Amino acid sequence: MNLLSQVAFPGRLTDAQVAELVARAVPPQNYRNRRVLLIVPDHTRTAPVGLMFKTLHEQIGGLTAAFDVLIALGTHQPMSERAICERLEITEAERRDRFGRVRFFNHAWDDPSALRRVGTIPADEIRELSGGLFAMDVPVEVNKLVFDYDQVIIVGPVFPHEVVGFSGGNKYLFPGVAGPEILNFFHWLGAVVTNPKIIGNKWTPVRRVVDRAGAMVRVDKLCFAMVVDLNKQLVALFAGSPEAAWDAAADVSAQVHIVYKERPFHTILSCAPPMYDELWTAGKCMYKLEPVLADGGELIIYAPHLKEISVTHGRHIERIGYHCRDYFLKQWERFKNVPWGVLAHSTHVRGIGTFENGVEHCRARVTLASQVPREKCEALNLGYRDPHSIRPEEFAQREDQGVLLVPKAGEMLYRLKNPPPWATP
């Protein structure tokens, strides 16, 4: 199908406009007695997923042989039935009645029985896709559920992203419903390039790998790529192939989600919203603000609700701590068997730095103000502050003093109008 769009930037798309685009993208006569799988993000992404789910169900749910939902968790924790209802913005009573035929599935990235290998990206191709950074065979596995359906419909928002450049499109397959090998590979590829050189840039080496892997999933795919503004309003919606819908949405995201500043800040209070319930996701509060932090400055991830580093990956993180990229690259024999996705997360949180003659020097001071105790923070190579000692209002209106308050961090990318070399692709 050709790319379809509804754009109201600046502004807000109405429910009627959404319904109009859905009607054109999924004509009912094409879906009678077909099996449809909806792939949606978990609770860590801001978007009107419920509106899209209900509109699509209203359009074709009564005609299809199946209309089910797979949560693109990546390596995040499974969601309960109640949490999925909240994600889809339906009540538990609606779940039982109106949506009683809909089945919910959580992706299981670490369960081999839930995956199917669709092929391998060979080393020569990886060398080309990665710009010469890597040359290795990369097996590609995806949740085997996608092959039980006639149509896969991807629904999700597009934001600047630390690993791939802009989220969305085929990223809801890889890593959304992918196996560990491809997932770990491209996360580390992004980390080697570094977050500031990746984030907010469209055509990154990682995006090339993700799209190559997406092409290996030979099922009918339709993507609804959304762009939401700071007020959680839907301002653009694109329907088409995962590649085309993402391409258009990323251009709008670059206008909506990037804030430019004249000069760097020596102190940033980056407030993590409740949807980031562990540092594995709350690390986005660093990723999106590292480009405007001054050398030697302090970035405080303020998350009074946060208790966990990572339920899934905590034991690995506790083993290696948080360090810059070169700390791992220059000691590769020591760290090469740690899951590469964990290494990537570590470097993204700790930021740009060097490792020379056994001494690590990180550009930023990264402080965690949460329920994670001081001893643990220090053991992980992070600073600590008691969250009760912080009054966010004291950080407000002080940009002229080099202090920046970001009340809801993690989705808006901050950049300097004249970025330094380490932040320039």
C-alpha positions in Angstrom: 0.0 0.0 0.0 1.1 3.6 -0.5 1.9 5.6 2.6 -1.1 7.2 4.2 -0.9 10.1 6.7 -2.7 12.4 9.0 -0.6 15.3 10.3 -1.7 18.1 12.6 1.7 19.4 13.8 1.3 21.7 15.6 -2.1 20.7 16.7 -3.9 17.5 17.6 -5.4 14.8 15.6 -9.0 14.1 16.4 -10.4 10.6 17.0 -12.3 11.1 13.8 -9.2 11.7 11.8 -7.6 8.6 13.3 -10.6 6.6 12.4 -10.6 8.0 8.8 -6.9 6.9 8.3 -7.5 3.5 9.8 -10.5 3.0 7.5 -8.4 3.7 4.5 -5.5 1.6 5.7 -7.4 -1.5 6.7 -10.6 -1.8 4.5 -12.9 -4.3 6.1 -13.3 -6.4 3.0 -9.6 -7.3 3.1 -9.7 -8.8 6.6 -12.8 -11.0 6.6 -11.8 -14.4 8.2 -8.1 -13.4 8.4 -5.9 -13.8 11.4 -4.5 -10.5 12.7 -1.7 -9.9 15.3 -1.3 -6.4 16.7 2.2 -5.7 18.0 2.3 -2.8 20.6 4.8 -1.4 23.0 4.7 -1.9 26.8 4.0 0.8 29.3 7.4 2.5 28.9 6.3 4.4 25.8 4.0 7.4 25.7 1.3 7.1 23.0 -2.4 6.6 22.6 -2.0 2.9 22.0 -5.5 2.3 23.4 -7.1 4.6 20.8 -5.4 2.7 18.0 -6.3 -0.7 19.5 -10.0 0.2 19.9 -10.2 1.9 16.5 -8.6 -1.0 14.7 -10.8 -3.5 16.6 -13.9 -1.5 15.7 -12.9 -1.5 12.1 -12.1 -5.2 11.6 -12.2 -7.0 14.9 -15.7 -8.4 14.3 -14.7 -9.8 10.9 -11.4 -11.4 11.6 -10.8 -15.0 12.5 -8.5 -13.8 15.2 -7.5 -10.3 16.5 -4.8 -10.7 19.1 -2.1 -8.5 20.8 1.6 -9.2 21.3 3.4 -6.9 23.7 6.8 -5.9 22.3 8.8 -6.2 25.5 12.3 -6.5 24.2 13.9 -7.7 27.4 11.5 -5.8 29.7 9.4 -7.6 32.3 6.2 -9.3 31.3 3.0 -7.4 31.8 0.0 -8.7 33.8 -3.4 -8.9 32.3 -4.4 -5.8 34.2 -1.4 -3.9 33.1 -2.1 -4.8 29.4 -5.7 -3.5 29.9 -4.3 -0.3 31.2 -1.9 -0.1 28.2 -4.8 -0.6 25.8 -6.9 1.8 27.8 -9.8 -0.6 28.4 -11.5 -1.6 31.6 -11.5 -5.1 32.9 -15.2 -5.4 32.2 -14.6 -4.4 28.6 -11.8 -7.0 28.5 -14.3 -9.7 29.4 -17.1 -8.5 27.2 -16.3 -6.4 24.2 -12.8 -7.7 23.8 -13.4 -11.2 25.1 -12.1 -12.9 22.0 -8.8 -11.0 21.9 -5.8 -12.9 23.3 -2.9 -11.1 25.0 0.7 -12.4 24.7 3.9 -11.2 26.3 7.1 -11.6 24.2 9.6 -14.0 25.8 13.0 -13.0 24.5 14.8 -15.6 26.6 12.6 -18.6 25.9 14.0 -20.5 22.9 10.7 -22.4 22.4 9.0 -19.0 21.8 11.4 -18.1 19.0 12.0 -19.0 15.4 15.2 -18.4 13.5 14.5 -16.7 10.2 18.1 -16.7 9.0 21.5 -15.2 9.5 23.0 -11.8 8.4 26.4 -12.9 7.1 29.7 -11.3 8.3 30.3 -9.5 5.0 26.9 -7.9 5.1 27.4 -6.9 8.7 30.7 -5.3 7.8 28.9 -3.2 5.2 25.9 -2.3 7.4 28.0 -1.4 10.4 30.4 0.8 8.4 33.3 -1.7 9.0 32.9 -1.7 12.8 32.0 -5.4 13.0 32.3 -8.5 10.7 30.5 -11.4 12.2 27.6 -13.7 11.4 24.5 -12.5 13.3 21.6 -15.0 13.7 18.1 -13.5 13.5 15.3 -14.9 15.7 11.8 -13.5 16.2 8.8 -14.5 18.2 7.3 -17.4 16.3 3.7 -16.2 16.9 4.1 -13.7 14.0 3.9 -16.7 11.6 0.6 -17.9 13.0 -1.2 -14.9 11.5 -2.1 -13.6 8.0 -1.4 -10.0 8.9 0.9 -8.3 11.5 0.0 -4.8 12.4 2.7 -2.8 14.3 1.4 0.1 16.4 3.8 2.4 18.2 5.3 5.8 18.7 8.5 7.2 17.2 11.0 9.1 19.4 14.7 9.9 19.3 16.4 6.7 20.5 19.9 6.1 22.0 20.5 2.8 20.2 18.9 3.1 16.8 18.5 6.9 16.2 14.7 7.0 16.2 12.5 4.3 17.5 9.6 2.8 15.7 9.0 0.8 12.5 10.9 -2.4 12.4 12.3 -1.7 15.9 9.0 -3.1 17.2 10.2 -6.4 15.7 13.9 -6.0 16.6 14.3 -5.9 19.6 10.6 -5.7 20.4 9.8 -9.4 19.7 13.3 -10.6 18.9 15.7 -13.2 20.2 18.9 -12.4 22.2 21.6 -12.7 19.6 20.4 -10.0 17.2 19.2 -7.9 20.2 22.6 -8.0 21.9 24.5 -7.4 18.7 22.9 -4.2 17.6 22.7 -2.7 21.1 26.4 -3.0 21.3 26.9 -1.7 17.8 25.0 1.4 18.9 27.1 1.8 22.0 30.3 1.5 20.1 29.2 4.3 17.8 28.1 6.1 21.1 24.8 7.5 22.2 25.4 11.2 21.2 26.4 10.2 17.6 23.3 7.9 17.3 20.4 9.5 19.1 18.2 11.7 16.9 19.8 10.7 13.7 17.8 8.7 11.1 20.1 6.6 9.0 22.4 5.0 11.6 24.2 1.7 11.2 21.8 0.2 13.8 18.8 1.2 11.7 20.3 -0.5 8.7 20.7 -3.7 10.7 17.2 -3.5 12.1 15.6 -3.0 8.7 17.7 -5.8 7.2 16.5 -8.1 10.0 12.9 -6.9 9.4 13.1 -7.8 5.7 13.8 -11.4 6.8 10.5 -11.7 8.6 8.4 -12.6 5.5 4.9 -12.0 6.7 2.4 -9.3 5.6 3.3 -6.2 7.7 1.5 -2.9 8.2 2.7 -0.2 10.5 1.0 2.7 12.2 3.7 5.1 13.3 2.6 7.7 15.8 4.2 11.0 16.9 3.0 12.5 20.2 3.9 15.9 21.6 4.9 17.0 25.1 1.2 17.1 26.2 0.7 13.4 25.1 -1.4 14.6 22.1 -1.2 12.7 18.9 0.1 15.1 16.3 1.0 12.8 13.4 0.0 9.3 12.3 1.4 7.4 9.3 0.3 4.0 7.9 2.3 1.9 5.5 5.2 -0.5 5.5 7.3 -0.4 8.7 10.1 1.3 6.7 7.9 4.0 5.0 5.8 4.8 8.0 8.8 5.1 10.3 10.7 7.2 7.7 7.9 9.8 7.6 7.3 9.7 11.4 11.0 10.2 12.2 11.0 13.5 10.2 8.1 14.8 12.3 9.7 13.5 15.5 12.8 15.4 14.7 10.7 18.6 14.8 8.6 17.7 17.8 11.0 15.9 20.2 14.3 17.8 19.9 15.0 20.8 22.1 18.0 23.0 21.1 20.0 24.9 23.7 22.6 27.6 23.3 25.1 26.4 25.9 25.7 23.3 28.1 24.6 23.0 31.7 26.8 22.2 34.7 23.8 20.7 36.6 20.8 18.8 35.2 17.9 17.5 37.3 16.4 14.8 35.0 13.1 13.7 36.5 12.1 10.1 35.7 8.3 9.5 35.2 6.7 6.6 37.0 6.6 4.5 33.8 10.3 4.0 34.2 10.3 1.7 37.2 13.9 0.5 37.0 17.2 2.1 35.9 17.2 -0.2 32.9 14.5 2.2 31.4 15.1 5.3 33.6 18.6 5.5 32.0 16.8 7.3 29.2 16.9 10.3 31.5 20.6 10.4 30.9 20.6 9.4 27.3 18.4 12.2 26.2 20.3 14.9 28.1 23.9 13.9 27.8 24.4 16.1 24.7 23.7 19.3 26.8 25.7 18.4 29.9 28.9 20.3 30.3 32.2 18.6 30.8 32.5 17.6 34.4 28.9 18.5 35.0 26.4 16.5 37.1 23.3 14.8 35.8 20.9 13.7 38.5 18.4 11.0 37.7 15.7 12.0 40.1 13.4 8.9 40.6 12.0 8.7 44.2 9.8 5.8 43.1 12.6 3.7 41.7 13.8 0.6 43.6 15.4 -1.6 41.1 18.4 -1.4 38.8 17.0 -4.2 36.6 15.0 -7.2 37.5 16.1 -9.1 34.3 19.7 -7.9 34.0 20.6 -6.8 37.6 23.1 -9.6 38.3 25.1 -8.7 35.2 25.0 -5.0 36.0 26.1 -5.6 39.5 29.1 -7.5 38.2 30.3 -4.9 35.7 28.9 -1.6 37.1 28.5 1.5 34.9 31.4 2.6 32.7 32.2 4.4 29.5 32.6 2.5 26.2 36.4 2.5 26.2 36.5 0.8 29.7 35.0 -2.3 28.0 36.7 -2.1 24.6 40.2 -1.8 26.0 39.6 -4.8 28.3 37.6 -6.8 25.8 38.9 -10.2 26.9 37.6 -9.5 30.4 34.1 -8.4 29.3 33.3 -10.0 25.9 31.1 -12.8 27.4 28.9 -10.3 29.3 25.6 -9.9 27.3 26.4 -7.1 24.9 23.0 -5.4 25.5 24.0 -5.0 29.2 27.4 -3.5 28.2 25.5 -1.1 26.0 23.2 0.0 28.8 26.1 0.5 31.1 27.9 2.8 28.6 24.8 4.7 27.8 24.1 5.5 31.4 27.7 6.4 32.2 28.3 8.5 29.0 31.3 9.5 27.1 34.7 8.9 28.6 38.2 7.5 28.2 40.2 4.6 29.6 44.0 5.0 29.5 46.7 3.3 31.5 44.1 1.5 33.7 42.4 4.8 34.6 38.8 5.7 33.6 37.8 9.3 33.1 34.1 9.9 32.4 33.0 13.3 31.1 29.9 13.4 33.3 29.1 12.8 36.9 25.9 10.7 36.9 24.0 10.6 40.2 21.0 8.4 41.1 18.4 9.9 43.5 16.1 7.0 44.2 15.4 4.2 46.7 18.6 2.4 45.5 20.9 2.8 48.6 24.2 4.7 48.6 26.3 1.6 49.0 24.9 0.0 45.8 25.1 3.2 43.8 28.8 3.6 44.7 29.5 0.0 44.0 28.0 0.5 40.5 30.2 3.6 39.9 27.3 6.0 40.2 26.8 9.0 42.5 24.1 9.0 45.2 21.7 11.5 46.5 18.9 11.1 49.0 15.8 11.9 47.0 14.2 13.5 50.1 17.0 16.1 50.0 16.0 17.3 46.6 13.4 19.9 46.0 12.8 20.1 42.2 11.4 23.6 42.4 14.8 24.8 43.5 16.2 23.8 40.1 13.6 25.7 38.1 14.1 29.0 36.3 17.9 28.8 36.6 19.0 28.1 33.1 21.0 31.4 33.1 23.0 29.9 36.0 23.8 26.7 34.2 21.1 24.6 35.9 18.4 22.7 33.9 15.3 21.1 35.3 13.5 18.6 33.1 10.2 17.6 34.8 9.5 14.6 32.6 12.7 13.3 31.1 13.3 10.3 28.8 11.5 11.1 25.6 12.5 14.7 24.6 16.1 14.9 23.2 18.2 17.9 24.2 20.9 19.1 21.9 23.3 22.0 21.6 22.9 24.3 18.6 26.6 24.0 18.1 27.5 20.5 19.3 31.1 19.5 20.2 32.9 16.9 18.1 32.0 14.0 20.5 28.3 14.6 19.8 28.6 15.2 16.0 27.9 12.1 13.8 
